[in-house]
Amino acid sequence: MAVLIVTENYLEFGLETGFTNFSDSAMQFLEKQGLESQGPVSKLTFKFFLAIFCSFIGAFLTFPGLRLAQMHLDALNLATEKITQTLLHINFLAPLFMVLLWVKPITKDYIMNPPLGKESVPLMSEATFDTLRLWLIILLCALRLAMMRSHLQAYLNLAQKCVDQMKKEAGRISTVELQKMVARVFYYLCVIALQYVAPLVMLLHTTLLLKTLGNHSWGIYPEAVSPSPVDSFPSNSIYSELPSADGKMKVTVTQITVALSSLKTIFTPLLFRGLLSFLTWWIAACLFSTSLFGLFYHQYLTVA
């Protein structure tokens, strides 16, 4: 809820613009239906339910973030090449880079209008910046997917650590207990893989939805948007040429067409841009914050 209070001058999601457009379109639709209303929902209620939904996402991503921090430390201890260590650090900081993409004073203002001397020369348009932001998120997700093997191998090496710890303990250790301990680590690997992949799938899902529903483009230089054939609904003259026996079907198809066009005017790309941008940012912020806390926990709060 504290994040939703931040103005658009610092965190530019487009939620205010999207909600205003949604509320105005809904009010116009209700007025056409002969209903008087101040809007479908107030801004405070909208942000309250959005905060509750984001709290569930944060709770879902807490344990995967803590687990990722432990695997990151183990993978760094196993890595011997500098390139692998650098990729591991970039992979760990990838959610932070995603979070900074929506911080307007840090990224957008300096990338779009960098101060060059006394004048600021615009390097790209706002649509190009949105496209580059989508591509950067996908590339960082691809890097995390490529580093999955190193993290899973680091988890499997916990069995060797447990064996070394058991050798230091006093008393005899049976072979059955040793096998159970190693098998327990191996069988839990599927859960670890799910904890590693699930946040990645959520992030990619919201990013692709942002591109599609937000009416963005994959091209660096977006082309002029031409009206799609889906937007042009068939007119009533086409239905008038049908036989009179299909009168009920004509009425039904006309009602469905009007309903679809009405929904399209209410749920506009401006609304989806603001909502999905915020959800993408929130998932990345939860991943980084929980991983950072897990890094602090495993390094300073646990006893080796």
C-alpha positions, 0 to 999 in steps of 0.5 A, spaced: 500 500 500 505 504 501 508 503 494 501 505 491 502 512 494 508 513 491 507 519 485 508 517 478 514 522 478 518 517 481 514 510 480 511 511 473 506 505 472 500 508 469 496 506 474 492 513 475 491 514 468 489 507 467 484 507 472 481 514 470 480 511 463 477 505 466 472 509 471 470 514 465 469 509 460 465 505 465 461 511 467 459 512 460 457 505 458 452 505 465 449 512 462 448 509 455 444 503 459 440 508 463 443 507 469 446 513 474 453 511 477 459 515 480 463 509 477 464 502 478 469 502 484 473 508 488 480 509 487 481 507 494 478 500 494 481 499 487 488 500 491 486 496 497 484 490 493 490 490 489 494 491 495 491 485 498 493 481 491 500 483 492 500 481 499 499 474 496 504 474 491 509 476 496 507 471 501 508 466 495 515 468 493 518 469 500 520 462 501 523 461 493 527 468 495 530 465 501 532 458 497 535 462 491 539 466 496 542 459 499 543 456 492 547 463 490 552 462 496 553 455 494 554 456 487 559 462 488 563 457 492 563 452 487 564 456 481 572 457 479 571 461 473 570 469 473 565 469 468 561 464 471 561 468 478 560 474 474 554 471 471 551 469 478 552 476 480 548 479 475 543 473 475 542 475 483 541 482 481 537 481 475 530 483 479 534 489 482 535 491 474 528 490 473 525 494 479 529 500 476 526 500 470 520 503 472 524 508 477 523 514 472 528 519 475 534 513 475 532 510 468 527 513 464 529 521 464 536 519 463 535 514 458 530 518 454 533 525 455 540 525 457 543 531 459 549 533 454 552 539 456 547 545 456 541 541 452 538 535 453 537 531 446 532 525 446 535 519 444 528 515 443 521 515 444 517 513 449 514 507 445 521 505 444 523 505 451 517 501 453 520 496 448 527 496 450 524 495 457 520 488 455 526 486 451 531 487 457 526 483 462 526 477 457 533 477 457 534 477 464 529 471 465 533 467 460 539 468 464 536 466 470 534 460 466 541 459 463 544 459 470 538 454 473 543 448 472 549 451 477 543 453 482 541 446 482 547 443 482 549 447 488 543 444 492 545 437 490 552 438 494 548 439 500 548 432 501 556 432 501 555 437 506 551 433 510 555 427 510 561 431 512 557 434 518 555 427 520 563 425 520 564 430 525 559 427 530 561 422 535 558 415 535 557 410 529 553 412 523 549 407 520 549 406 512 541 406 512 541 413 515 546 415 511 542 413 504 536 416 507 539 423 508 542 423 501 536 420 498 532 426 502 536 431 498 535 428 491 528 427 492 527 434 494 530 437 488 523 437 484 521 442 489 527 446 489 526 446 481 519 448 482 521 454 487 526 456 482 522 456 475 515 458 478 517 466 480 520 466 473 514 463 469 510 469 473 514 474 471 515 472 464 507 471 464 506 478 466 511 481 461 508 477 455 501 480 458 503 487 458 506 486 451 499 484 448 494 487 452 498 493 453 498 494 445 506 494 445 511 492 440 517 488 439 520 492 434 525 498 436 522 502 431 514 501 432 510 501 426 503 505 425 498 501 428 493 499 423 486 497 425 485 489 425 480 485 422 477 483 429 476 491 431 471 491 425 464 488 427 459 486 422 454 490 421 446 489 421 446 489 414 449 483 413 444 479 418 438 482 414 440 478 408 440 472 412 433 468 412 427 470 417 427 464 420 434 465 423 431 472 427 433 469 434 440 468 432 441 475 429 439 478 435 443 473 439 449 475 435 448 482 435 447 482 442 454 479 443 457 484 438 455 490 442 457 487 449 464 485 446 465 492 443 462 495 450 467 491 454 473 493 449 471 500 450 471 499 458 478 495 459 482 499 454 490 498 453 491 504 458 488 500 464 492 493 462 499 497 461 498 500 468 496 494 472 501 489 468 506 494 469 505 494 477 504 487 477 511 486 473 515 491 478 512 488 484 514 481 482 521 483 481 521 487 487 519 481 491 524 477 488 530 481 490 527 483 497 526 476 499 533 474 496 537 480 499 534 478 506 535 470 505 543 473 503 543 476 510 540 471 513 544 465 511 551 469 512 550 472 518 544 469 522 546 462 521 551 458 524 556 454 520 
